Amino acid sequence: MAFIFILFDIQFYSLRLNTSHICLEFITGSTIKIELPGT
């Protein structure tokens, strides 16, 4: 399910980037880095 969630965010990456607390970093278009800041 993680992959589905990532792909879904990719579509609204630029939009969610401002509001979403999840940061998606694409490296060489192969590696996907997800950072979840904990409170």
Secondary structure as GFF3:
##gff-version 3
##sequence-region A 1 39
A	DSSP	alpha_helix	2	11	.	.	.	ID=ss1
A	DSSP	alpha_helix	13	19	.	.	.	ID=ss2
A	DSSP	beta_strand	23	27	.	.	.	ID=ss3
A	DSSP	beta_strand	31	35	.	.	.	ID=ss4
###
